[in-house]
């Protein structure tokens, strides 16, 4: 959606999806995001764009942090004031309600992740900083709360997204062969 009619007003691509376990690991969200954002940005050249999501589980947040060059909020960086203002403005315009008494980026989503207790326990035991950051800001994600995630849509974002999306295919299609060049060396007796 567009945040305003003027050329300097940014546009926002927003997706909220859930996949059954057997359909995960296919980067469906990333493919959809790149396709939608590039098509829109080609029609509205020069307009700044963002991807906005409310992550209801630590795993997609961790994937975003690991696969995209700029994601906010970020566990290792202070959120810039203009990004914080953008998140607040978008939340208001989209009717996203913050959870009272929770972290600044924790919002009411309205659906819950169906997750077996064994998987939830595994998530709670993770010690990586990204998962810990998510759980610190949204410890009650299983109650239907999500954490806002904003990604500026820049050339770097698209390039990194394409690279991550097609890295395995490229690696499989390029077969590196090594060979030895034999040069006869004259013998002197």
C-alpha positions in Angstrom: 0.0 0.0 0.0 1.0 3.6 -0.4 1.5 5.8 2.6 0.6 9.0 0.7 0.0 10.4 -2.8 3.2 12.3 -3.1 6.3 10.9 -4.9 8.4 11.1 -1.7 5.9 9.1 0.3 7.0 5.5 0.7 5.1 2.4 -0.3 4.9 -0.7 1.9 4.7 -4.4 0.9 3.1 -6.4 3.7 2.7 -10.1 4.0 1.6 -12.4 6.7 1.7 -16.1 5.8 2.0 -19.4 7.5 3.2 -22.7 6.0 2.7 -26.3 7.0 6.0 -27.8 8.0 6.4 -29.8 4.8 6.2 -26.6 2.7 8.8 -24.7 4.7 12.4 -24.1 3.5 11.3 -23.1 0.0 11.7 -19.3 0.5 8.1 -18.7 -0.7 7.8 -15.4 1.3 11.1 -14.1 -0.1 10.1 -14.9 -3.7 6.8 -13.2 -3.2 8.3 -10.2 -1.6 11.0 -9.7 -4.3 8.5 -10.2 -7.1 5.8 -7.8 -5.7 8.3 -5.1 -4.6 10.2 -5.0 -7.8 7.1 -4.9 -10.0 5.7 -2.0 -7.9 9.0 -0.2 -7.7 9.4 -0.4 -11.5 6.0 1.4 -11.9 6.9 4.0 -9.2 10.6 4.8 -9.9 12.3 6.8 -7.2 9.9 5.9 -4.5 11.2 4.5 -1.3 9.8 1.2 -0.2 9.6 -1.0 2.8 8.6 -4.6 3.6 6.6 -4.8 6.9 5.8 -8.0 8.7 4.7 -9.0 12.2 6.7 -12.1 13.0 4.8 -14.5 15.2 7.8 -16.9 15.7 11.5 -16.4 16.3 12.5 -18.5 13.3 11.3 -16.2 10.4 12.8 -13.2 12.3 16.1 -15.0 12.6 16.0 -15.9 8.9 15.3 -12.3 8.0 18.2 -11.0 10.1 20.6 -13.6 8.6 19.5 -13.3 5.0 18.8 -9.6 4.5 21.3 -6.7 4.8 19.1 -4.4 6.8 16.3 -5.5 9.2 14.8 -3.4 12.0 14.6 -3.8 14.9 18.1 -5.5 15.0 19.6 -7.2 18.0 23.1 -5.7 17.5 22.1 -2.2 16.4 20.2 0.7 17.9 17.0 1.3 15.9 17.4 4.8 14.2 14.8 7.3 15.2 13.4 7.6 11.6 12.9 3.8 11.5 11.1 3.9 14.9 8.9 6.7 13.7 8.1 4.8 10.4 7.2 1.7 12.4 4.9 3.7 14.7 3.3 5.5 11.7 2.7 2.2 9.8 1.3 0.6 12.9 -1.2 3.4 13.3 -2.3 3.5 9.6 -2.7 -0.3 9.5 -4.5 -0.6 12.8 -1.8 -2.7 14.4 -2.2 -2.6 18.1 0.7 -2.7 20.5 0.6 -5.1 23.4 0.3 -3.1 26.7 3.3 -3.6 28.9 5.3 -5.6 26.3 8.3 -4.5 24.2 8.1 -1.5 22.0 7.7 -3.7 18.8 5.4 -6.4 20.2 1.9 -6.2 18.7 -1.4 -8.1 18.8 -1.6 -10.3 15.7 -4.7 -12.4 16.2 -3.5 -15.8 15.3 -1.2 -18.3 17.0 1.6 -20.5 15.8 0.6 -24.2 16.2 3.8 -25.6 17.6 4.4 -28.9 19.4 5.8 -28.4 22.9 9.1 -30.1 22.0 9.8 -27.5 19.3 8.8 -24.6 21.6 11.2 -26.0 24.3 14.0 -26.2 21.6 13.4 -22.5 20.7 13.4 -21.5 24.3 16.8 -23.2 24.8 18.5 -21.5 21.8 21.3 -19.2 22.9 22.0 -17.3 19.6 21.6 -13.5 20.1 18.9 -13.1 17.4 16.5 -15.6 19.0 17.3 -14.3 22.5 16.5 -10.7 21.3 13.2 -11.9 19.8 12.2 -13.8 23.0 13.2 -10.8 25.1 10.9 -8.5 23.1 8.1 -11.1 22.5 8.3 -13.8 25.2 4.6 -14.6 24.8 4.6 -15.2 21.1 2.6 -18.4 21.5 -0.4 -16.2 22.8 -0.8 -14.6 19.4 1.7 -11.7 19.7 4.1 -10.8 17.0 7.1 -8.6 16.6 7.2 -5.9 14.0 9.9 -6.3 11.4 10.8 -3.6 8.9 13.1 -4.1 5.9 14.0 -1.1 3.7 13.7 -2.1 0.0 17.0 -1.1 -1.5 19.3 -2.4 -4.2 21.3 -4.1 -1.5 18.2 -5.8 -0.2 17.2 -7.1 -3.6 20.8 -8.2 -4.4 21.2 -10.1 -1.1 17.8 -11.6 -1.4 18.4 -12.9 -5.0 21.8 -14.2 -3.9 20.4 -16.1 -1.0 17.4 -17.3 -3.0 19.4 -18.7 -5.8 22.7 -19.6 -4.2 22.0 -23.4 -4.1 20.7 -23.5 -7.7 23.8 -21.6 -8.8 26.1 -23.8 -6.9 24.5 -26.9 -8.4 24.6 -25.6 -12.0 28.3 -24.5 -11.9 30.5 -27.5 -11.7 34.1 -26.5 -11.0 36.5 -28.8 -12.6 40.2 -28.9 -11.9 42.7 -30.1 -14.4 46.4 -30.3 -14.6 48.3 -28.7 -17.4 51.2 -30.9 -18.4 54.1 -29.2 -20.0 57.0 -31.3 -21.2 60.2 -30.2 -19.7 63.4 -31.0 -21.7 65.8 -33.2 -19.9 69.5 -32.4 -19.9 71.8 -35.3 -19.2 
